[in-house]
Amino acid sequence: MEPGEFSELRYEVDQGVALVTLDRPDRRNAWSGAMATEYRWALHHAHTDPGVRVVVLAGAGDHFCVGADTGSLARISDHGGFFEKPAVSPPPWPDGTPDWLRHHHAMALALSTPVITAIHGACAGAAVVVAAYTDLRFAAAGARIATSFARLGLPAEYGTGWVLPRLMGTANAAQFLYSGGPISADEAQRLGFVQRVFPDAELLPATLDFARRLARESSPESLRTMKRALFIDAAGDLDTAYRRAGADMEAALRHPDLKEGLAAFKERRPPDFLTGR
């Protein structure tokens, strides 16, 4: 599926950053089956495009995403808890993705590039799940964030009972899940779900600026191995993680990115891994 075929999100690349925008503002970007499939294909294109170094996920209009489309939830309930098969098949998994990570919502963690979510307005239910599986979450000061599951009689959906304690600590994750929310952006930052809070009008420009600096000044090979260490190796044992880090170091000493990093350090300038100066 090509970006030009997307109907519920937009995909744009500029300065090494792929901006993925949920684009159902008339429905407050309610999460649908089609949107989920297009999101996975957008991540696939970002992963396979060597010109993309960082992904930013945002929402069009006044909200990031209010959660699952209520019509979809009703249809699932009417079908005895079963989902309708998507009309378009999902993309292949990135090479080397371990079997335990091959779950629909976890694809962002399997990518070779960081994924940053920019949260504004409402972020609830399914939107919290999507954001939880990205590397970082920045929020507008006026954002309201709600897990909502307990208020709807639902469980901690799609592995969030596993991923949220790793982001926030068990007690903070319990508070976040049990109460259902909504909570403010400042409270979400205090609990550890959100990493940065910006004035509402500054959220997307500030997030894109951060992403572009990562794309330019951070080695893509370093980002790739660090992401794997954080989200794949860290789920296993220390011995394996330590040995893989050693192998990464040996490979890094032979990688061309080291030449640019050392040159920038010597010349007292920021490195530029986009143009390879």
URQUIDA-V842439 format. One record per residue. N is the residue number from 1. RES is the residue in three letters. PHI is phi in whole degrees, 0 to 359 (* if undefined). OMEGA is omega as a letter, one per 30 degrees, with the letter a starting at -180 (* if undefined). Layout:
# URQUIDA-V842439
N|RES|PHI|OMEGA  N|RES|PHI|OMEGA
This chain:
# URQUIDA-V842439
1|MET|*|a  2|GLU|266|a  3|PRO|306|l  4|GLY|294|l  5|GLU|268|a  6|PHE|295|l  7|SER|242|a  8|GLU|238|l  9|LEU|208|l  10|ARG|248|a  11|TYR|226|a  12|GLU|225|l  13|VAL|239|l  14|ASP|206|l  15|GLN|53|l  16|GLY|82|a  17|VAL|242|l  18|ALA|266|l  19|LEU|264|l  20|VAL|254|a  21|THR|244|l  22|LEU|296|a  23|ASP|230|l  24|ARG|232|a  25|PRO|300|l  26|ASP|292|l  27|ARG|249|a  28|ARG|54|l  29|ASN|57|l  30|ALA|304|a  31|TRP|286|a  32|SER|233|l  33|GLY|299|l  34|ALA|295|l  35|MET|297|l  36|ALA|298|l  37|THR|294|l  38|GLU|296|l  39|TYR|298|l  40|ARG|297|l  41|TRP|292|l  42|ALA|298|l  43|LEU|297|l  44|HIS|300|l  45|HIS|295|l  46|ALA|296|a  47|HIS|292|a  48|THR|267|l  49|ASP|267|a  50|PRO|296|l  51|GLY|279|l  52|VAL|260|a  53|ARG|248|a  54|VAL|215|l  55|VAL|244|l  56|VAL|244|l  57|LEU|254|a  58|ALA|221|l  59|GLY|235|l  60|ALA|280|l  61|GLY|78|a  62|ASP|271|a  63|HIS|220|l  64|PHE|291|l  65|CYS|188|a  66|VAL|275|a  67|GLY|111|a  68|ALA|296|l  69|ASP|302|a  70|THR|298|l  71|GLY|295|l  72|SER|294|l  73|LEU|300|a  74|ALA|295|l  75|ARG|294|l  76|ILE|298|l  77|SER|298|a  78|ASP|294|a  79|HIS|264|l  80|GLY|70|l  81|GLY|91|a  82|PHE|261|l  83|PHE|269|l  84|GLU|286|l  85|LYS|292|a  86|PRO|296|a  87|ALA|290|a  88|VAL|245|l  89|SER|292|l  90|PRO|288|a  91|PRO|285|l  92|PRO|291|l  93|TRP|284|l  94|PRO|304|l  95|ASP|305|l  96|GLY|85|l  97|THR|295|a  98|PRO|293|a  99|ASP|303|a  100|TRP|291|l  101|LEU|265|a  102|ARG|278|l  103|HIS|235|a  104|HIS|316|a  105|HIS|282|a  106|ALA|269|a  107|MET|300|a  108|ALA|300|l  109|LEU|283|a  110|ALA|274|a  111|LEU|292|l  112|SER|274|a  113|THR|244|l  114|PRO|296|l  115|VAL|237|a  116|ILE|243|l  117|THR|263|l  118|ALA|255|a  119|ILE|257|l  120|HIS|224|a  121|GLY|61|a  122|ALA|270|l  123|CYS|220|a  124|ALA|220|l  125|GLY|55|a  126|ALA|302|l  127|ALA|293|l  128|VAL|296|l  129|VAL|299|a  130|VAL|301|a  131|ALA|294|a  132|ALA|296|a  133|TYR|269|l  134|THR|260|a  135|ASP|290|a  136|LEU|220|l  137|ARG|227|l  138|PHE|253|a  139|ALA|223|l  140|ALA|283|a  141|ALA|302|a  142|GLY|271|a  143|ALA|293|l  144|ARG|235|a  145|ILE|240|a  146|ALA|219|l  147|THR|291|l  148|SER|70|a  149|PHE|302|a  150|ALA|297|a  151|ARG|287|l  152|LEU|253|a  153|GLY|76|a  154|LEU|250|l  155|PRO|279|l  156|ALA|289|a  157|GLU|293|l  158|TYR|49|l  159|GLY|80|l  160|THR|293|l  161|GLY|291|l  162|TRP|264|a  163|VAL|280|a  164|LEU|296|l  165|PRO|300|l  166|ARG|284|l  167|LEU|272|a  168|MET|240|a  169|GLY|89|a  170|THR|297|a  171|ALA|295|l  172|ASN|294|l  173|ALA|295|l  174|ALA|298|l  175|GLN|299|a  176|PHE|298|a  177|LEU|282|a  178|TYR|297|a  179|SER|283|l  180|GLY|83|l  181|GLY|87|g  182|PRO|278|l  183|ILE|236|a  184|SER|282|l  185|ALA|297|l  186|ASP|297|l  187|GLU|292|l  188|ALA|296|l  189|GLN|289|l  190|ARG|298|a  191|LEU|282|l  192|GLY|102|l  193|PHE|284|a  194|VAL|253|a  195|GLN|264|a  196|ARG|219|l  197|VAL|236|a  198|PHE|234|l  199|PRO|307|a  200|ASP|310|a  201|ALA|291|a  202|GLU|263|a  203|LEU|303|a  204|LEU|293|l  205|PRO|301|a  206|ALA|292|l  207|THR|294|l  208|LEU|295|l  209|ASP|297|l  210|PHE|299|a  211|ALA|296|l  212|ARG|293|l  213|ARG|293|l  214|LEU|299|a  215|ALA|299|a  216|ARG|274|a  217|GLU|257|l  218|SER|248|l  219|SER|303|l  220|PRO|298|l  221|GLU|291|l  222|SER|297|l  223|LEU|300|a  224|ARG|298|a  225|THR|288|l  226|MET|295|a  227|LYS|296|l  228|ARG|298|l  229|ALA|295|a  230|LEU|288|a  231|PHE|250|l  232|ILE|245|a  233|ASP|298|a  234|ALA|292|l  235|ALA|276|l  236|GLY|252|a  237|ASP|264|a  238|LEU|297|a  239|ASP|301|l  240|THR|295|a  241|ALA|298|a  242|TYR|295|a  243|ARG|293|l  244|ARG|293|l  245|ALA|296|l  246|GLY|295|l  247|ALA|295|l  248|ASP|298|l  249|MET|297|l  250|GLU|299|l  251|ALA|292|a  252|ALA|297|a  253|LEU|294|l  254|ARG|255|a  255|HIS|276|l  256|PRO|301|a  257|ASP|301|a  258|LEU|297|a  259|LYS|299|l  260|GLU|293|l  261|GLY|299|a  262|LEU|291|l  263|ALA|297|l  264|ALA|297|l  265|PHE|297|a  266|LYS|294|a  267|GLU|272|l  268|ARG|55|l  269|ARG|224|l  270|PRO|294|l  271|PRO|292|l  272|ASP|228|a  273|PHE|273|l  274|LEU|280|a  275|THR|265|l  276|GLY|66|a  277|ARG|293|*
